């Protein structure tokens, strides 16, 4: 089982060429599915703050004939990190947490084993991948948590302990170095501060207020399944360990994912449901001299009329997902596929994104 969530904060290479052109999402899907390594794919396009198009094609599992439906669920991998960040921001707004409190104060029980380089790291550093943390602590230990029956908050505290004992890969508040540990440690801090599990907090602070139906862990037969080496995969090992949920083990329908995306788009206009306008702006602003915001990567596209676009890619090895949002124009794009490593899903999604994003900001023109 691949436990390193294969995501990129900001992937710009696939967006640097290609002119805008008329597109048909159904035709795009059929072209993507011509490669049989991808059983199914779904796409949802947002224009001017409203859902403009949605389509899906293919089968839930490539050993069967059940076609995917509009309300089927998809694993979005690390694209869920933005949701974890939004949860943290809700707690900050209420004074439960602080953006600039040092780790040594937020996790006092771990301070004794915490490397000196991390003691002054704060939530902003963690959530913009600027804490200097390696991608993950010991992968063998992470795999062992599949069979560990201790409560998830205890496992997340141990994750934080192990991560903060690792040698840093860079000095804090410098360059961005993608790390799953940032979201994990932030979630452990939230659990300790509230006495609630991450899962309870996400339902209360994000999913519930937005009317989203979302779940953690693997999908099951009768729904969309991820694929490993060309075969559908179900059961416990079909996702990362549940302990890793804050990094991105959310599955949900495209419509429910869009509820979150639309709230992020509306937030900078003061019309979001979850946060103050200034908080959305903070989450969407690149930190330091990097392209890493809080839970997002930031780019400017298209070349002929560049605007700020928030991006993320997500995968747990068995799925691929992509999100791109342009708060200035209210445009956005969500794509998900039930195929991961060894498939053409990511390449197809990137090509689709290049085409559709070239038209961002063109509504009504």
C-alpha positions in Angstrom: 0.0 0.0 0.0 1.4 3.4 -0.9 1.1 5.6 2.1 2.7 8.7 0.7 -0.1 10.8 -0.8 1.1 11.6 -4.2 0.0 15.3 -4.4 1.7 18.5 -5.7 1.0 21.8 -4.1 1.2 23.7 -7.4 1.9 22.1 -10.7 2.3 24.7 -13.4 4.2 22.9 -16.1 1.0 21.4 -17.7 -0.5 24.9 -18.0 2.1 26.8 -19.8 1.0 26.1 -23.4 -2.1 25.7 -25.5 -4.6 28.3 -26.7 -8.2 28.6 -25.5 -10.7 26.8 -27.6 -14.2 25.6 -27.4 -14.5 22.4 -25.5 -17.1 19.7 -24.8 -16.6 18.0 -21.5 -18.3 14.8 -22.7 -15.9 14.6 -25.7 -13.0 15.2 -23.3 -14.1 12.3 -21.1 -14.5 10.0 -24.1 -11.0 10.9 -25.3 -9.6 10.3 -21.8 -11.3 6.9 -21.4 -10.0 5.7 -24.8 -7.0 4.6 -22.7 -8.4 1.6 -20.9 -6.1 2.2 -17.9 -8.8 4.6 -16.7 -12.1 2.9 -15.9 -14.0 6.2 -15.2 -13.6 9.9 -14.8 -15.8 12.8 -13.8 -15.6 16.5 -14.4 -17.4 19.6 -13.1 -16.9 23.1 -14.4 -17.8 26.3 -12.5 -18.3 29.6 -14.4 -18.9 32.9 -12.7 -19.6 31.3 -9.3 -22.1 28.7 -10.6 -21.9 25.1 -11.8 -21.8 25.3 -15.6 -21.3 21.7 -16.6 -20.9 18.3 -15.1 -20.3 14.9 -16.8 -19.0 11.5 -16.0 -18.3 8.4 -18.0 -16.9 4.9 -17.6 -17.5 2.1 -15.1 -17.2 1.9 -11.3 -14.9 -1.1 -11.5 -13.2 -2.5 -14.6 -14.2 -6.1 -13.7 -17.9 -5.1 -14.1 -20.4 -3.1 -16.1 -21.9 -0.7 -13.6 -21.7 2.7 -15.1 -20.7 5.6 -12.9 -23.5 8.0 -12.0 -23.6 11.7 -11.3 -24.0 11.0 -7.5 -21.2 8.5 -7.3 -18.3 9.2 -4.9 -14.6 9.8 -5.7 -11.5 9.8 -3.5 -9.9 13.3 -3.9 -6.6 12.5 -2.1 -4.6 15.5 -0.9 -7.1 17.9 -2.5 -8.8 17.4 0.9 -6.0 19.3 2.6 -7.7 22.6 1.8 -10.7 21.3 3.8 -8.4 20.5 6.7 -7.0 24.0 6.5 -10.5 25.5 6.5 -11.3 23.5 9.7 -8.2 24.9 11.4 -9.1 28.5 10.2 -12.6 28.1 11.8 -11.0 27.2 15.1 -8.6 30.2 14.8 -11.4 32.6 14.1 -13.1 31.4 17.4 -9.9 31.8 19.4 -9.5 28.1 20.0 -6.2 28.1 18.1 -3.7 30.8 17.0 -1.9 31.1 13.7 1.3 32.2 15.3 1.5 30.2 18.5 4.7 28.1 18.5 4.6 24.3 18.4 6.3 24.1 21.7 3.3 25.8 23.3 0.6 24.0 21.2 2.1 20.5 21.8 3.7 20.8 25.3 3.6 17.1 25.9 5.9 16.6 22.8 8.2 19.5 23.5 10.8 17.3 25.2 11.4 15.2 22.1 10.9 18.0 19.6 13.9 19.1 17.6 14.9 22.6 18.3 14.4 23.6 14.7 10.6 23.0 15.0 10.0 24.6 18.4 8.9 28.0 16.9 7.1 26.6 13.9 3.5 27.7 13.8 0.3 26.7 12.0 1.0 29.0 9.1 4.3 27.3 8.5 2.8 23.8 8.8 -0.1 24.5 6.4 2.0 26.2 3.7 4.7 23.4 3.7 7.3 25.8 5.1 8.0 24.1 8.4 11.1 22.2 7.0 9.5 18.9 7.7 10.2 15.8 5.6 7.3 14.3 3.6 6.4 11.7 6.2 7.9 10.0 9.3 8.7 6.3 9.2 6.5 4.7 6.4 6.7 1.2 8.1 5.2 2.7 11.2 2.4 4.3 9.2 1.6 1.0 7.6 1.5 -0.6 11.0 -1.4 1.6 12.0 -3.7 -0.3 9.7 -3.9 -2.9 12.5 -3.5 -0.6 15.5 -6.7 -0.4 17.5 -5.8 2.7 19.6 -8.0 5.8 19.1 -7.1 7.8 16.0 -6.2 10.9 18.0 -3.6 8.9 19.9 -2.1 7.7 16.6 -2.0 11.2 15.3 -0.2 12.4 18.4 2.3 9.7 17.9 2.6 10.7 14.2 3.4 14.2 15.4 5.9 13.0 17.9 7.8 11.0 15.3 7.6 13.8 12.6 8.9 16.4 15.0 11.9 14.2 16.0 13.0 13.9 12.3 15.8 16.0 11.0 14.4 18.9 8.9 15.0 19.1 5.2 15.2 22.9 5.3 15.0 25.8 7.6 11.5 26.9 8.6 9.8 29.9 6.7 12.1 29.5 3.7 11.3 27.5 0.6 8.2 25.3 0.4 8.9 21.6 0.8 5.8 19.5 0.3 5.0 17.4 3.5 2.0 15.5 4.6 3.2 16.1 8.2 2.0 19.7 8.2 -1.7 18.8 8.0 -1.3 15.8 10.3 0.3 17.8 13.0 -2.2 20.6 12.7 -5.0 18.1 13.0 -3.4 16.6 16.1 -3.2 20.1 17.6 -6.9 20.7 16.8 -7.9 17.3 18.4 -5.9 18.2 21.6 -7.4 21.7 21.8 -11.0 20.6 21.4 -11.1 17.1 22.8 -12.9 16.0 19.6 -11.6 13.7 16.8 -10.6 15.2 13.4 -13.6 13.4 11.9 -16.0 15.0 14.3 -14.5 18.4 13.8 -14.7 18.1 10.0 -18.4 17.2 10.2 -19.2 20.0 12.6 -17.1 22.7 11.0 -17.0 22.0 7.3 -19.2 19.2 6.0 -22.3 20.0 8.1 -22.4 23.8 7.5 -22.0 23.4 3.8 -24.5 20.5 3.5 -21.8 18.1 2.3 -22.1 14.4 2.5 -18.5 13.1 2.8 -16.7 10.1 4.3 -13.2 8.9 5.2 -11.4 5.8 4.2 -12.0 3.3 1.3 -15.1 3.0 -0.9 -17.0 -0.2 -1.1 -18.5 -2.5 -3.8 -21.6 -1.0 -5.2 -19.8 2.3 -5.5 -16.8 3.6 -7.4 -13.6 1.7 -6.6 -10.0 2.8 -6.9 -7.7 0.6 -9.1 -4.3 -0.9 -8.3 -2.2 -2.3 -11.2 -5.3 -2.2 -13.4 -7.6 -4.1 -11.0 -10.3 -2.7 -8.6 -9.3 -2.6 -5.0 -11.7 -2.7 -2.0 -11.3 -3.3 1.8 -9.1 -1.7 4.4 -6.0 -1.6 2.2 -7.8 0.3 -0.5 -6.9 3.6 1.2 -4.3 5.1 3.4 -4.7 4.2 7.1 -7.6 6.1 8.6 -5.1 7.8 10.9 -3.9 9.7 7.8 -7.4 11.3 7.1 -6.2 14.9 7.6 -3.8 14.5 4.7 -6.6 13.5 2.4 -8.7 10.4 2.6 -12.0 12.0 1.8 -14.5 10.5 -0.7 -17.5 12.4 -1.9 -19.6 13.2 -4.9 -18.6 15.8 -7.4 -21.6 17.9 -6.3 -20.5 17.8 -2.7 -17.0 18.7 -3.6 -18.4 21.6 -5.6 -20.1 22.9 -2.5 -16.7 23.3 -0.9 -15.2 24.8 -4.0 -18.0 27.3 -4.4 -17.6 28.4 -0.8 -13.9 29.0 -1.4 -14.7 31.0 -4.5 -17.4 33.1 -2.9 -15.4 33.7 0.3 -13.1 36.4 -1.2 -16.2 38.4 -2.1 -17.5 38.2 1.5 -20.1 35.6 0.6 -18.6 32.5 2.0 -20.5 30.5 4.7 -17.6 29.3 6.7 -15.1 32.1 7.3 -14.6 35.8 7.3 -13.6 37.4 4.0 -10.1 38.2 5.3 -9.5 34.6 6.4 -10.3 33.3 2.9 -7.9 35.8 1.5 -5.2 34.7 3.9 -5.7 31.0 3.0 -5.4 31.8 -0.7 -2.3 34.0 -0.4 1.1 32.5 -1.2 3.5 32.6 1.8 6.9 34.1 1.6 8.7 33.9 -1.7 6.9 30.7 -2.6 3.8 29.6 -4.6 2.4 27.8 -1.6 -0.7 29.2 0.1 -2.5 27.4 3.0 -3.7 24.2 1.6 -3.3 25.5 -2.0 -0.7 26.2 -4.6 -1.0 29.5 -6.4 -0.3 30.2 -10.1 -1.2 32.9 -12.6 -2.9 31.7 -15.8 -3.8 31.9 -18.7 -0.8 33.7 -20.3 -2.9 36.1 -22.4 -4.9 37.3 -19.4 -3.3 35.9 -16.3 -5.3 35.7 -13.1 -4.6 34.1 -9.7 -5.6 30.4 -9.7 -5.6 28.1 -6.7 -4.6 24.6 -7.6 -4.0 21.1 -6.1 -3.5 17.6 -7.3 -4.5 14.6 -5.1 -3.9 10.8 -5.2 -3.5 7.9 -2.7 -2.1 5.8 -5.5 -5.4 4.4 -6.6 -7.2 7.5 -7.6 -6.3 10.9 -9.2 -8.0 14.2 -8.6 -7.4 17.8 -9.7 -8.9 21.1 -8.5 -8.3 24.6 -9.9 -10.2 27.7 -8.7 -9.9 31.3 -9.9 -11.4 33.5 -7.1 -11.2 36.7 -9.2 -13.6 35.4 -11.9 -15.5 32.8 -9.9 -14.4 30.1 -12.3 -13.3 26.6 -11.3 -12.6 23.0 -12.4 -12.9 19.7 -10.5 -11.8 16.4 -12.1 -11.6 12.9 -10.5 -10.7 9.5 -11.8 -10.9 6.0 -10.2 -7.4 5.1 -11.4 -4.0 6.0 -9.9 -0.4 5.0 -10.5 0.3 3.3 -13.8 -2.7 4.9 -15.6 -3.0 7.9 -17.9 -5.5 9.6 -15.5 -3.2 12.3 -14.3 -1.9 13.2 -17.8 -5.5 13.3 -19.1 -6.7 15.5 -16.3 -3.8 17.9 -16.8 -4.6 18.2 -20.5 -8.3 18.8 -19.8 -7.3 21.5 -17.2 -5.0 23.2 -19.7 -7.9 23.5 -22.2 -10.6 24.6 -19.7 -8.5 27.0 -17.7 -7.6 28.9 -20.8 -11.2 30.1 -20.8 -11.2 31.2 -17.1 -12.4 34.8 -16.8 -14.1 34.7 -20.2 -17.7 34.2 -19.1 -20.1 36.5 -20.9 -17.4 37.5 -23.4 
